Amino acid sequence: MNIFKLSFKNIFHKPVGTILSIVLLTLAVGIISILIHVNSSIENQMNNNLKGIDMVVGAKGSPLQLILSSVYHVDSPTGNISLADAKSIINNRMVKNSTKLSFGDNHKGFKIVGTEKSFLELYNCNIENGRVWEKSLEAVVGKKAAEILELNVGDEFTSTHGLGDYGESHEDSEFKVVGILEYSGSVADQLILTSIESVWDIHKEHNHDHDEEHNHDHDEEHDHDHD
């Protein structure tokens, strides 16, 4: 009796065990496939978030925290650098393009980032509805953030100091949503973007120094990614 006949006899002789084995094998293959897909998605998103960025400049502290806070926006910033230091880096002949970032507030857990319009170009973000901010306290909301927060063009909201809901709320100043971004598959999908002046203005009562900001720097090797 060959092995094939033995196999068939075993299948029909122990059907419950056979079915269980097939189910377990199917589950194992499915789990492995899901893990591979999730790993690939995470890797692609991380690469999208890092694309075109060659240097991140911030206050002295943990390099990992600086990257997590300024590129992936999942940690508190290390601190501020002076406007003079920022200008010296921006004007360096080795720096082709730079994008300034200013942090400090959130809205219901979603980080508010004061920045420049070059940030949208860096992550290839397009406006799905509305327009880009033109003046202080105008905001453009990432696609995922807009869906979760149920924000639309024309809506107004207040910010909370810090990166959690426990901070002081700026009830006297409201942001107005002027644009919603298309889905980009980058960290921008989960951010609320506004001008740096908006961050300064919202914190005037807290005597925040207007000369403080962060910088992303992109050297000449990546000038094709930015105007």
Secondary structure, 3 states (H helix, E strand, C coil): CCHHHHHHHHHHHCHHHHHHHHHHHHHHHHHHHHHHHHHHHHHHHHHHHHCCCCEEECCCCCHHHHHHHHCCCCCCCCCCEEHHHHHHHHCCCCEEEEEEEEEEEEECCEEEEEECCHHHHHCCCCEEEECCCCCCCEEEECHHHHHHHCCCCCCEECCEECCCCCCCECCCCCEEEEEEECCCCCHHHHCEEEEHHHHHHHCHHHCCCCCEEEEEEEEHHHHHHCC
